[in-house]
Amino acid sequence: MENFSITRYMPFGYFVSLLKNGLFIPKVSSFDDPWEGRIHHYDEYLYEMKNVKSLNASRQKRIDAGIELPNTQEEPMPERINVKSAKWAKEWIYASCWHKENEESQAMWKVYGTDKTSVAIETTSSELVEIYKSYKTSNALECITFLWEVIYILPGTGTSADVEPKALYKDTTSQWHWNPASVSTFGQLSRKHRAYSFEKEIRLVISESLETKKVDEQNKKSGLYLPIINKGDFLKAVYVSPGAPVSFVETVQDVMQKYGFGSDVRRSS
């Protein structure tokens, strides 16, 4: 597997939780982005609708011109987004989102590090996969997992199917059965709206099987906590927010020492 640096921006409270409890991976149903898990199908639907309107306009011109037409009529294709099924599937799918850069991003600070006491942590794609593997083994988790390099599309252009997302890591070893709701949602989490392209996102997506779940059953867990198994290596560097007071660097160093982590703490440039 390709190994490279990844960065995650977060509030200080989230950082302390990571040191204390492990990496929290929330269920996708808690994400704010309404396009999550459905943008690919919606892109195709909008594109089809646009084409159908064009075909029907052309047909009407021929009718107005008195040209005899075959006894057929183009109708808009039905929308293939099953919002209810997607909502259910996202209760049992978890995603951890990272920035594919080891250099700081002002845009990422502004969106995900708005508090003056925010931090950014740097690790590697391999370290992320290793803590997932350890968690799966320890918890006997039946799941399917991909590490994707997210692709960005503009809905309605019909381009979502033109480029396949890059799977950097795959774990399909579990005795796991696809459910239609999972099929139509899991793979779409490798695609996002083009407005988010500045994120350059690397995304670890873990899906539990829906086979033993009741339809519309809600997940009582808010997410998964993946313990950091190698505290000495997981954090390659920690950056403190550009707006943080000078004393905050020492605060970050103290809390890391408290939980047994060693890393280079740097003030944002």
Disulfide bonds with the S-S distance in Angstrom:
none
